[in-house]
Amino acid sequence: MSTENKNSLTLGGAVAMGTGVMIGAGIFALTGQVAELAGTWFPFAFLVAGIIAGFSSYSYIKVCNKYPSSGGIAMILKKAYGPSTITGACSLLMYFSMVINESLVARTFGTYSLQAFDLGFDKGIAVPALGVILLIFAFFVNLMSNDFIQKFSYFMAFVKVGGLALLAFGGLYVSGFQFESLSAVPQKTSPISILGAIAIGILAFKGFTTITNSGGELKNAKDNVGRAIMISLLICLGVYLLTCFAVAGNLSIEEIVNAKNYVLAEAARPAFGQWGVTITVIFAIAATVSGVIASVFAVSRMLAMLTDMEIVPHSHFGMPGDIQKHTLVYTIVLAIILTVLFDLSSIASLGAIFYIVMDIVIHWGVLKHLKDDVEASAIILITAIILDVIVLGALIWVKIQSDMVVIYASIIGFVLIFAGEKIFLKYKEKES
């Protein structure tokens, strides 16, 4: 069985982990992706994504306040749907979306690192190589105690939030609060494209779910899960908007799109010169390192909980230690494979599709089966479902027009996950 360290995480530690995952995956990795789709509306896209994330968090908060667990997502699904194919498959959708997120952040780490340090390698090789190094580092950090991880997350969250705020204010001051991108003649950006950008932007906030996966280890979890989620979302929304306006004050939309994988470093160049680029890269490294560590911490625990619930198969492969250590190994290995094989745009879109589908299933399950038990509002749940369906449909339509590889990968992923889960559960039923 996996192990839980009861009461080993504080409210501040949970907030640090939530913001760590969100900021690591969000503003550094996704600003350029969102701006490419939304054009001059990209700050608006982040704002709406944050609002949708707030509605989405409602289901998680209501259920986890009553039933805190280190398998937060899986626990909610099992409460709603029982030990079924839907529970297992949607839990795995969440798991894979988080691993995809780790790959996204790992590649972002490599991309930003190369902006300040010329390592003499081909960037096509160096970016994934640096990402793999980060993932291996995250593996060894996660072998340490919860107390160490919590203190590390505290420190890094402070560095990221404070550093980004200072850079953003500095960029705004140097630009004279003239927003070059936003004041330009608006591009012909369709409403569908903007909605697709919002869907990508949701990834910048989904890190709040890592808090639900730490419920079994959080002090006073029945109150602090919800508090930690809301505090994290508000902090990140403020940081994202401030940074977006700083970027808009120093770069045109064309410049943002051209440098979409390292846009914050590029935005620092006209404001602060090469020193600004170097400082931004240092903050990006801090953000991505802590983001990967916090995400791996949460997702490996979630997979361990799924194993304990006997919803997914597990093999020791001759490894020593408990299940949680094994799931940590699986998570890192899978993230390394994705980091090597996929670029940032493909990873972000695939992760968004998996996550939003799972999110819709969560809201529907709470609405149909748990609403009265957890005293949830049907109006809020229905609103969350409608918002998710709108942005998911828009993202799929945009990708059908521009990148069918993501659509094919999504279909293959859904088929393999749902079919594999159904076969496993039938096999388990026969065995018993």
N, C-alpha and C positions, 0 to 999 in steps of 0.2 A: 504494500500500500504506500501511497505518497504520504508525505509528512506536512503538517501545518504548524507553524509557530504562532500560537494564539497570542493576541495582544502585542505582537512584535512591531506593528506599524502604527504610527501616530497620525492624526489628522494632517499635520504639516507634511509628514512623509508621503502620505497618499497624494496630497496636492502636488508635491514636488515630482512624484512619478507621473501623474497625469499631465502636468505642464511639460515635463521632460519629453514624453512621447509626442505630445501635440506639437510643440515648438520644433522638435527635431525633424518631424515629418512634414510640418506645415509650411512655415514661412520660407525656409531655405529651399525646400525641395519643390514646392508647388506654386510659388508666385508666378514664375514664368509660364508654367503650364496653364494656369488660370487666365493670365493676361493674353495668351495666345488665342484663347477661345472668346474671352469677354471683351477684349480690346480696352477702350477707355473706361469700361464699366467694371474693371477687375476689383477695385476696392469694394464696390457694391456686391460683387459676387461673394467675397469673403464674409461680408456682413450678413447676407441672406443665408449663407452656409452655416454661420454661427447660430442664427435664429432657428434654422431647421434642426441643428444639433441639440439646441435647447429643448425643442419638442421631443426629439428622439430620446433624450436622456430621461424623460418622464417615466417611461415603462421600466427602465433599469432601476431608477431610484425607488419607485414604489415597491417593486418586488424585492429588491435587495435590502431595503429598509426592514422588511419583515423576515426575509430569509437570507441573511448575509452568508456568503460562501466564497471560497477561493476558486470555485468553478462558476462564477457569476453568470456568464452567458449560458453555459450548458445547464446550470441549475434552473434558470428561467424557462428555457425550452422544455426541460423535463417536467417542470411543474405544469406547464401549459399543455404539452402533447404526450406526456408519458415517455417510456423508453422506446420510442418509435424511430422509424427511418427519418422523419422530419427532424426530430431532436438531434439525432446523430449527424445527419447531413448538414443541417444549418449550423450546428456547433463547429463542424469542420470548415464550413464557409467562413465563419468568423476566424477560425484558427489560420486558415490560409490567407485571408485578407491581412491579418496581422503580420504573418511571415513575409508577405509581399511588401508590406509597409517597411519592415526591417531591411529588405533588399533595396527599396527605394531610398531609405536613409543612408544605407551603406554606400550606395553609388553616389549620393549627394556628398558624402564625406570625401570620397575620392575626387569628385569634380572640383569641389572648393579647395581642397588641399593643393591641387595642381595650379590654382590661380596664383599662389604665393611662392610655391617651391618648384623649381625646375629640376625634376628628378632624372631628366635625360632619357626617359622612356616614351614610347608611343602611347598617346593618351588612350587609344582604344584598348590597350593592355593595362595601362597604369590605373585607370579608374576602377575597373572590377578588382584588380589586384589589391588596391588600397582598401576597397570595400570588404574583401575577404579578410584582410588583416584586422579590420575593426571588428568583424563578427567573431573572430577567434579570441580577440581581447575580451569582448562581451561575454563569451563563454566562460573564461577563467574568472572574471569578476563575479558572475552569477554562481560560481561554486563557493563563494564566500558567504558570510552570515547576512541575514536580513538587516541587522543593525548597520553593517558596513555599507550595504547597498542604499539604505535609507539616508545615511549621512552623505554619501557620495551624491545622491540625487538632490538632496538639500543644497549642497554647495554648487552643483552644476546648474540647478534651476535658478539660483540667485545670479550666477554669472551670466546666464543666457538672457533672462528677463531684464536685468540691469544693463547689460552690455547692449542689447538690441535697442532698449529705450534711449540710451545715450547716443548711439549711432543715428537713430531715427530723428531725434531732436536736433542733432548736429546737422544732419542732411537737410532737414526742413529749414534751419536757420541759414545755411549757406545758400539754399535755393531762393531765399527771400520769400518763402511760403508761396512761391509761384509754381503751380502744379502743371508742368509742361505737358505731361501725358493727358491729364484730365481736361485741360483747357484747349487742347487741340480740336480741330474739326473731327467730330465723332466718325469712326470707321463704320462701314456698312456691316455691322455685326447683328446677326439675326437673333430674335428672342430664343430660338432653340439652342443656338450656340452659347448664349449667356447662361441658359439653364444647364447646359452641359458643363460649363465652367463651374457653376455652383455645385454640381455633383462631384467634380474633382475637389473643390474646396472643402467639401464635407470630410474628406480624408484628413484635412488639417485639424479637425476637431474630434475625430473618432477615438483618439487616444484616451478619452474619458472612460472608455470601456475597460481599460486596464485597471481602473480603480475598482470596478465591480468584481474583477477576478482576484482581488486581494482582500475581499470582504471577510474571509475566515481568519485573516491575520491582522485586521485593523481594530484598534481599540474603540470601544463603544460603536461598533459597526452599524447598528441599527439607526443611529443618527448621523454618523460621520461619513458614510458612503455618499449620501445625498449632498451633504455639505461640501465634501471634497470635490465632487463632480461639478457643482455649480461654481465654486470658487475657481477651479481650473479653467472652466469654459470662459468665465468673465475675464480672467487674467489674459488668456490667450487671444480672445477677441480684441481686447485693448491693444495688445502688442502687435497683432496682425494689422489692424487698421492704421496704427501709427507708422508701422514700417511701410505699408502700401503707399501712404501719402508721401513718405520720404523718397521712395523709389520713383513715384510719379513726378516729384519735384526735380529730379535729376536726370531722368531718361525719357526718351520718347517711347511710344509703344513699339515701334520697329526695333529700337535698341533693346528693349526688354525681351522681345521675342527672340532676337538674335543671340542673346546671352541668357536664354531661359533656364539653363541648368546651373547658372552661377550668378543670377541677376543681382543679388544683394551686394556681392563683391563689385560688380560692374557699376552699380549705383553709387558706391562709395568713392569711386575713382574721381569723378568731377568735383565732388565735395571735399575730399581729403587727400587726393593723390594716391601714390602707391602705398603710403603708410595706412591710409584708410582701407585699402584693399587687404593689406596684411592683417590689420586688426579685425576686419570683418571675417576673414578666413579663420582666424583664431576662435572667434565666437561661433562660427559655423561648425568647426571641429568640436568645440565643447558641446554644442547643441546636438549634433548627430551622435557623438559618443554616448552621452547620457540618454538620448532618445532610444538608441538601440538596446542599451543595458536595461532600461526600464521596461521596454516592450518584451524583450526576451524573458525577463523576470515574470511578467504577467502571463504571457502566452504559454510558457512551459508548464506553469501551474494549471492553466486551463486544460491542457492536453492530459496532464496527470489526473485531473479530476474526471475527465471523460473516460480514462482508462479505469479508474476506481469504480465508476458507474457502470462499467462493462458495456459501454456504447461503441467504443472503437477497439480494434485489435491491438495487441501489444506483444512485442518480442524483445527479450533481453539482449539478444545477439551476443551472449557471453559477457556482457558488461557487468561489472560489480555495482553495488549501490542500490538505492531505491528507485521507484518508478519516476520520480520527479527529476532525478539526475539523467535518466534515460531520455525523457521527453525533452530535456534541455539539449542533449546531443542531437536528437532528431530535428529540433527546431533550427539549430545552427547549421546543420548540414543542408537542410532544404533551403534556408536563406542564402547560403553560399552558392548553391546551384542556380537560383533565380538571379542572384547578383551577377553571375558570370554570363548568363544567357540573354537577359532582357535589358533594354534601355529604359530611361526614366519615364518617358511618355507611356509606353506600353504597360509598365509596372503600375503606374498610378491609375490608369483607366481600368485595368483588370481588378485591382484591389477595390476600387470604388464600386464596381458592379457586384462583386461578391458581398461586400459589406452592406450595400443598400438592400439587396435581396434578403439577406439575413435579418436586417433591421425591420423590414416590412413583416416578415414572419413573426418576429418577436412581438411587435405591436398587435398583430392579429391574434396571436395566442393569448396575450394579456386581455384583450378586448373580449374574446369569446369564452375564455376559461377561468381567468383570474381576477377580473375586474372587481367583483364584489369582495373577494377574499382580501385583496390588497387595497381596497377602497380607492380605485382609480377612476378618473373622469373619462367617460366614453367620448365626449367631445374632443378632448385633447388627444386621445388615442387615434380617433378617426382623422383628425387634422394631421397628425404625424404620418399616418399611412398615405394620405393624399399628397402631401409634400414630397415624400419619398418616391411615390409612383411618378409624379411629374418630372422630377429631376433625373430619375433613372431612365425614363422613356426618352428624354432629351439626349442624355449621354449616349444611349444605344444608337439613336438616330444619327448623331454626329459621327460616331465611330463607323456606322454602316457607310456613311458618305466618304470617310477619309482613311479608315484603318481597319479593314476587315480581319486582319490577323488577331486583333483584340477580341472581336466577336467570335471567331472560330475557337480561340483559346478559352473563352468563357463557356461556350457550348460544350466543348470537350471536358472542361473542368466540372461543370454541373453534372454531365452524364456520368463521369467516373466517380464523383463523390456520392451521388444519390444511388447509383447502381451498386457501387461497392458497399455502401452502408446497408442497403437492403439485403444483399447476399450475405454479409457478415451476420446480421441479426437473424436471418433464417437459419444459418449454420449454427448459431448459438442456441436457437430454439430447439433444433434437432438434437444437439449435444445434451441439453438438459432433459 
